[in-house]
Amino acid sequence: MTDRRRQLPSVDRLLRDAEVETLLRTVPRAAVVTAAREAIAAARTRRAGPEDWAAEIRERLSERRRPSLHPVLNATGVVLHTNLGRAPLAEAAIRAITAVAAGYSNLELDLGTGRRGSRSEHCRALLARAAGAEDALVVNNAAGALVLALNAVAAGREVLISRGELIEIGGSFRIPDIMARSGARLREVGTTNRTHLDDYQRALHPDVAAILTVHRSNFEQRGFVASPEPAALAALAARAGVPYLHDVGSGLLADLSLWGLTSEPRVLDAVAAGAGLVLFSGDKLLGGPQAGCLVGTNALVARCRGNPLARALRADKLTLAALEATLAVYEDPATAVREIPVLRMLTLTQDELAAAAARLAGHCPSALRAELQPGQSAVGGGSFPGAVLPTTLVALDAGTLGPDGLSLRLRLGDPAVVARVGGRRLLLDPRTLPEAAGLAVGRALEQALQA
Ligand SMILES: *Cc1c(COP(=O)(O)O)cnc(C)c1O
């Protein structure tokens, strides 16, 4: 043992320190003892004690009080960032969650009869109307919705899918694996780049239970490519007497063509093209909570609702409250674009972004020599993969810390800020920051420079 390590205080001695004794008046003794032990252990590894033991213990206690899951300021400009929790919710959705979370609710009680009701009633009419479909069902997420739909419609039988759609959507979500787990047998048709209606037609035989289209949501295919229109596939499926299922992925309900965002399939169009079931996420372009939405014909949605997996995948009351409130905002399209944060962020004008960047730069410490530069934001979440969203970035000179060093300190700060690194600069994109966050970002930068 080195001399310095022998000099480390004991827990008992630290607890007798006057400042630590004050802490003990407000913090449980066990928590202070743990923090003191950790401080000593850290000092042993570092081979040096902190200058101020009481401050070190206080710091460790406040770290502990901070929940593992906490808010982050997103300065990346990626609107639907899966690692940052995808869609921030509309005010109306937050109010609905708060109202339902605080007490009891009529989640599964029919208040008219006093008898047992169904949780799947709550978003049913609104979602069906928004999608232009006969019926609707909400489950935990879109991957779950796909498993449920395939199990309900095609367990033990074959489902036709184009080879160009056997895609990986994220981490552990690959379409062939999902299909296998659903109990349906995958039957590939066509080729990676080109699949024709004929390919589906030739593969149809009595053991085929459905035709499935999965939107290639996180990449673009260009060049010598072809795939049949959904309406043509729906007609073929109808002639064969099997359902046509369409996983559109991101759940675009709004019309964003005015803003040049046209490459993503709209839910309404997919339903109108004749799909028996259309599946999508609640927390991508729809801008609501994590959820899996199934919309379609009465018969097919009823089959899904009655399937035991629907119980295993059911949505909770907070999700249903938030989704219902979000869908209600869509009843007026102009309000939706203004009040649903994802739509608002995607439709900010270049002037608005330039002004926001200038205000944000004004909050940055002068040592970082903030400059404005043109750049691009991203839709993210596997939506509009090729879309270009011009923005104005605040570029910071991180000095000796370097952009990665400053970026690390910002992530570990309170509030945590997630930024982008571009070359030698740290980049902040105002598109994904709340307007009121400028001050907080400025302070976080100040702290990061001092840390
Ligand atoms: C994102 C996505 C999913 C998965 O949605 P989750 O809600 O994350 O489960 C499924 N299919 C497609 C095409 C997607 O883009």
PDBQT file of the ligand as one rigid body, heavy atoms in Angstrom, charges set to zero:
ROOT
HETATM    1  C1  LIG A 501     -40.091   1.359 -37.243  1.00  0.00    +0.000 C 
HETATM    2  C2  LIG A 501     -40.703   0.275 -38.019  1.00  0.00    +0.000 A 
HETATM    3  C3  LIG A 501     -41.241  -0.839 -37.379  1.00  0.00    +0.000 A 
HETATM    4  C4  LIG A 501     -41.117  -1.026 -35.893  1.00  0.00    +0.000 C 
HETATM    5  O1  LIG A 501     -41.861  -0.119 -35.164  1.00  0.00    +0.000 OA
HETATM    6  P1  LIG A 501     -41.785  -0.103 -33.569  1.00  0.00    +0.000 P 
HETATM    7  O2  LIG A 501     -42.937   0.744 -33.177  1.00  0.00    +0.000 OA
HETATM    8  O3  LIG A 501     -40.454   0.474 -33.229  1.00  0.00    +0.000 OA
HETATM    9  O4  LIG A 501     -41.908  -1.506 -33.091  1.00  0.00    +0.000 OA
HETATM   10  C5  LIG A 501     -41.830  -1.814 -38.148  1.00  0.00    +0.000 A 
HETATM   11  N1  LIG A 501     -41.886  -1.704 -39.479  1.00  0.00    +0.000 NA
HETATM   12  C6  LIG A 501     -41.376  -0.653 -40.152  1.00  0.00    +0.000 A 
HETATM   13  C7  LIG A 501     -41.485  -0.607 -41.641  1.00  0.00    +0.000 C 
HETATM   14  C8  LIG A 501     -40.781   0.393 -39.428  1.00  0.00    +0.000 A 
HETATM   15  O5  LIG A 501     -40.284   1.448 -40.078  1.00  0.00    +0.000 OA
ENDROOT
TORSDOF 0
